[in-house]
Amino acid sequence: MYLNMQRQLNAWLFWICLLAGLIPAWAEAQQKNSSETIPPARSTYMGRRIAQAMSYHGADWLVRPTRESEERPSEVLKQLRLKPGMVVCDLGCGNGYYTLAMAKQVAPDGKILAVDIQPEMLHLLSLRAESEGVKNIEPVLGTIVDPKLPKESVDMVLLVDVYHEFSHPQQMLAAIRHSLKPTGQIALLEFREEDRTVPIKPEHKMTKKQILREYSANGFRLAQQYDGLPWQHLMYFEKDPNWISQQVSDKPEN
């Protein structure tokens, strides 16, 4: 109960600070409230080079007019099969390209937990939400090791071209696993590394083989997949009940 009250208070503080133009102060306060110890960032993980996270300065690319023809997000939203009343997390929400659309699909009783590590992205999202009159979005300032999601409360965590940028993939996947309901799933979108015609830098693409390797090592199993998108894999993962957690070093790989 305390956690829920704290989250509601944080959400109210966000909107108050937004109206007052104090988003940086809100973000600083949230970071100070965190007592977590963040280990050194990895440069590679299980043989894969970790890509640099996209800055909010490039947020316009997320809402480019050609995105529908290039990635077909409308088809992604159809495949997610969201229903009213669901609690969905858009992890790495950016300026809310998917957040706003999903919020409308889960309304009126559902909500979207919009998580990002950049307060500037949450600010851009809030401006778009306000302009469209969307109110069932809860902004969450996460960290590079913890998305700050409540325990076993999320129906789906959507990861759109962001997992490959996690500097601490083990910690993040553990936190996501902790947040999912027993029947909850991860919906993972990643640009296809197998396809050389996909015009994205190699470090920002992943193969299915690599995805399966990393997710199975962190307590997930493939539930289903959809191969009908122009550039991306769409893979759904659920908790693997037979998985046994193993102690893994937090030291960055060479």
Phi and psi in degrees as a GROMACS rama.xvg file:
@    title "Ramachandran Plot"
@    xaxis  label "Phi"
@    yaxis  label "Psi"
@TYPE xy
-60.9919  -41.8138  TYR-2
-61.8605  -42.3366  LEU-3
-64.284  -41.0945  ASN-4
-63.5455  -40.7526  MET-5
-65.2517  -40.3185  GLN-6
-64.7823  -41.5481  ARG-7
-63.6535  -40.0098  GLN-8
-64.18  -42.7532  LEU-9
-61.6563  -39.5843  ASN-10
-64.3333  -43.711  ALA-11
-62.8283  -41.0065  TRP-12
-62.9919  -37.2576  LEU-13
-60.2293  -50.379  PHE-14
-67.631  -35.7199  TRP-15
-64.7309  -44.7878  ILE-16
-66.427  -34.04  CYS-17
-60.8627  -48.5468  LEU-18
-64.1309  -31.2112  LEU-19
-90.6173  -2.41185  ALA-20
73.3617  31.6941  GLY-21
-118.366  33.5399  LEU-22
-57.717  -43.939  ILE-23
-59.1418  -37.6171  PRO-24
-66.3652  -39.804  ALA-25
-61.4976  -45.1638  TRP-26
-63.1554  -42.0597  ALA-27
-62.6976  -40.1922  GLU-28
-64.3285  -39.2945  ALA-29
-65.8137  -40.553  GLN-30
-67.1151  -36.5538  GLN-31
-67.2977  -30.0178  LYS-32
-73.8563  -13.4594  ASN-33
-83.5842  131.366  SER-34
-107.34  8.81015  SER-35
-73.0733  148.606  GLU-36
-99.5097  121.728  THR-37
-98.2432  117.87  ILE-38
-72.2225  167.827  PRO-39
-58.2489  145.359  PRO-40
-72.4869  146.937  ALA-41
-83.1783  151.579  ARG-42
-101.741  -24.707  SER-43
-138.131  160.224  THR-44
-148.496  119.946  TYR-45
50.2777  43.3585  MET-46
86.6103  -1.73291  GLY-47
-105.727  136.469  ARG-48
-78.4583  127.347  ARG-49
-80.3745  129.909  ILE-50
-81.6071  156.268  ALA-51
-73.5645  138.983  GLN-52
-68.551  145.378  ALA-53
-73.1754  132.504  MET-54
-80.5383  156.317  SER-55
-63.0079  -17.8886  TYR-56
-64.3736  -22.1291  HIS-57
-100.074  18.6755  GLY-58
-61.4402  -28.7302  ALA-59
-60.4831  -29.2604  ASP-60
-63.624  -28.6476  TRP-61
-69.9696  -24.7444  LEU-62
-115.496  27.0851  VAL-63
-63.823  145.995  ARG-64
-61.6541  -24.7873  PRO-65
-87.1951  0.555882  THR-66
-63.2803  -37.2099  ARG-67
-63.6705  -44.9636  GLU-68
-71.3169  -29.2464  SER-69
-83.1987  -41.5846  GLU-70
-116.033  -15.7122  GLU-71
53.7261  57.011  ARG-72
-60.773  -25.9585  PRO-73
-62.9237  -35.0931  SER-74
-71.3181  -36.3918  GLU-75
-60.1323  -48.0943  VAL-76
-60.9862  -35.9997  LEU-77
-65.7281  -42.1212  LYS-78
-70.9859  -25.7189  GLN-79
-66.8374  -26.6373  LEU-80
53.5941  49.5164  ARG-81
-72.2963  150.167  LEU-82
-129.494  153.244  LYS-83
-55.5338  138.384  PRO-84
95.743  -11.3303  GLY-85
-72.7797  151.748  MET-86
-107.02  115.893  VAL-87
-123.711  138.129  VAL-88
-105.451  126.717  CYS-89
-99.7636  95.7909  ASP-90
-90.1548  118.306  LEU-91
82.8983  45.8188  GLY-92
-66.9614  -22.3331  CYS-93
60.8083  -136.227  GLY-94
-90.0134  13.208  ASN-95
91.1509  26.4496  GLY-96
-55.8793  -49.3197  TYR-97
-85.2824  -31.1556  TYR-98
-55.4023  -49.8982  THR-99
-64.3456  -42.7989  LEU-100
-64.967  -41.8043  ALA-101
-69.3262  -35.7445  MET-102
-59.2277  -38.2638  ALA-103
-70.0028  -32.6381  LYS-104
-74.0937  -31.0219  GLN-105
-94.9899  -4.88086  VAL-106
-66.2309  156.141  ALA-107
-91.1025  -19.5342  PRO-108
-95.2702  -14.2717  ASP-109
-87.2725  173.788  GLY-110
-150.366  160.913  LYS-111
-113.193  125.887  ILE-112
-90.7287  107.298  LEU-113
-95.2813  106.539  ALA-114
-108.091  132.065  VAL-115
-151.475  156.844  ASP-116
-94.1123  -5.50931  ILE-117
-109.148  114.533  GLN-118
-59.6939  -27.7208  PRO-119
-64.2442  -37.465  GLU-120
-65.0743  -42.1923  MET-121
-64.0926  -33.9783  LEU-122
-65.1444  -46.1378  HIS-123
-62.2947  -39.477  LEU-124
-61.7639  -45.4205  LEU-125
-63.4873  -35.3955  SER-126
-65.3371  -41.3003  LEU-127
-68.7435  -40.1167  ARG-128
-63.3658  -41.5092  ALA-129
-64.9226  -40.8964  GLU-130
-67.7081  -27.8582  SER-131
-97.8909  -1.11536  GLU-132
70.2416  28.1773  GLY-133
-92.8908  123.249  VAL-134
-117.808  -6.91152  LYS-135
-96.816  43.2492  ASN-136
-119.416  129.281  ILE-137
-109.997  110.94  GLU-138
-73.0004  138.185  PRO-139
-133.886  119.725  VAL-140
-86.3044  102.854  LEU-141
-87.5675  -176.182  GLY-142
-124.79  178.712  THR-143
-75.7105  -5.02617  ILE-144
-121.215  -8.54114  VAL-145
-152.875  119.234  ASP-146
-77.5645  -2.2794  PRO-147
62.4474  46.878  LYS-148
-101.413  144.642  LEU-149
-69.2915  152.928  PRO-150
-65.408  131.464  LYS-151
43.8424  51.0046  GLU-152
-128.728  -2.83246  SER-153
-110.282  131.822  VAL-154
-78.4673  -36.3484  ASP-155
-151.68  139.08  MET-156
-112.759  117.14  VAL-157
-95.2357  126.397  LEU-158
-119.741  102.305  LEU-159
-102.224  103.824  VAL-160
51.5216  39.5492  ASP-161
-127.212  -26.7909  VAL-162
-57.0531  -40.5453  TYR-163
-64.7328  -11.0128  HIS-164
-97.3486  -4.17057  GLU-165
-64.9185  120.765  PHE-166
-78.6615  -14.6463  SER-167
-134.441  68.081  HIS-168
-60.1947  -36.7543  PRO-169
-64.4768  -46.5468  GLN-170
-64.6024  -40.4188  GLN-171
-67.4733  -42.9198  MET-172
-66.6008  -34.799  LEU-173
-64.9095  -41.4123  ALA-174
-67.0775  -39.9176  ALA-175
-64.5205  -44.1279  ILE-176
-58.1906  -40.3423  ARG-177
-64.2895  -31.7556  HIS-178
-85.7886  -20.911  SER-179
-73.6862  141.627  LEU-180
-65.3678  163.814  LYS-181
-52.7641  -32.7598  PRO-182
-101.59  7.57927  THR-183
-71.0119  158.827  GLY-184
-137.595  156.606  GLN-185
-96.3169  133.39  ILE-186
-109.027  109.924  ALA-187
-106.602  126.149  LEU-188
-115.204  125.761  LEU-189
-142.521  141  GLU-190
-63.9759  140.181  PHE-191
-75.9867  114.664  ARG-192
-74.2451  -24.636  GLU-193
-65.2034  -21.9545  GLU-194
-104.936  107.233  ASP-195
-70.2607  -15.0421  ARG-196
-80.994  -11.8326  THR-197
-72.0266  115.466  VAL-198
-80.1815  59.3175  PRO-199
-127.936  145.763  ILE-200
-57.9627  141.934  LYS-201
-53.8055  -38.4644  PRO-202
-69.6218  -10.8404  GLU-203
-105.002  17.5435  HIS-204
-125.415  157.427  LYS-205
-139.969  147.999  MET-206
-87.6953  158.163  THR-207
-60.7734  -40.0887  LYS-208
-58.6877  -44.0809  LYS-209
-68.4919  -40.5265  GLN-210
-59.7751  -49.2167  ILE-211
-61.7406  -38.0374  LEU-212
-62.4297  -46.2226  ARG-213
-72.7138  -40.3911  GLU-214
-73.3076  -37.116  TYR-215
-66.7862  -31.5962  SER-216
-72.0532  -13.5589  ALA-217
-117.751  23.0504  ASN-218
91.0791  22.5171  GLY-219
-124.135  153.371  PHE-220
-129.912  151.297  ARG-221
-69.1638  126.341  LEU-222
-96.0798  -42.1083  ALA-223
-167.575  171.25  GLN-224
-152.3  158.186  GLN-225
-131.997  126.219  TYR-226
-110.657  19.6129  ASP-227
-95.5205  12.7688  GLY-228
-93.9148  152.039  LEU-229
-64.738  -41.3266  PRO-230
-121.33  -18.8658  TRP-231
-119.546  153.556  GLN-232
-80.7814  143.006  HIS-233
-125.206  109.469  LEU-234
-127.14  136.76  MET-235
-108.068  132.604  TYR-236
-122.729  143.586  PHE-237
-125.668  166.089  GLU-238
-63.5849  137.06  LYS-239
-92.0121  110.354  ASP-240
-66.7358  -17.5299  PRO-241
-95.5415  1.36566  ASN-242
-73.5192  138.463  TRP-243
-114.628  119.527  ILE-244
-65.188  137.673  SER-245
-120.955  144.383  GLN-246
-69.6687  124.391  GLN-247
-123.184  138.16  VAL-248
-62.8762  140.248  SER-249
-87.7675  -0.817754  ASP-250
-69.2032  138.531  LYS-251
-64.9492  147.506  PRO-252
-80.2691  154.138  GLU-253
